[in-house]
């Protein structure tokens, strides 16, 4: 177990809202990392007491420090609570993970390997089916070796959306560097950047209320500030637990806001 007095080099920010069953699996996966030089900050957008109780119990046995930051439930304000977590982070490097995602054992090690000054690393996810997701949540235990052993069968049944990126890991190489900004395929559930860079662009834009595009906007503003993008594909993949789609009534206005911001920048 890492000493509480040790200042971690990485802070993992896990966003959550009222789904302790999924959050438990996500936190368990972080406790099993091969690289334990990190802390966890759970960025909680107003969950009920069950989530706080889960985090408290987990933190007592966690091999790494855990901090719970919470704000009152006043609608979808993910950007706001993420900014609170960014400010509280002790690590110089930030890794963002959603609380409905299960990290593979080398997730932190791979993000550390791909980190470079002047870059943000954007990873991807492997979608799990409703059937597999409900089974894992009901069991309440993360067993990724078992998932990998059964991966071919799970893919054939449609229980996972990808096979090769679960089983294969490619090394770092220059081809991971994007030649120009692309805002598509940015997943807020799996990416990393330097804390100093996040603070330099004032974190997330809290004008994004409701689901959608706050993550792409953040990465774009980093790009505007001179921070380029690297791909974490075939290195940092996470398993995404199935759930019904969030309310997307704000998605169109958020997308419009992002498109207008991109259009104003001649560099794109």
Order of alpha helices (4+ residues) and beta strands (2+ residues): beta-alpha-beta-alpha-beta-alpha-beta-beta-alpha-beta-beta-alpha-alpha-alpha-alpha-beta-alpha-alpha-beta-beta-alpha
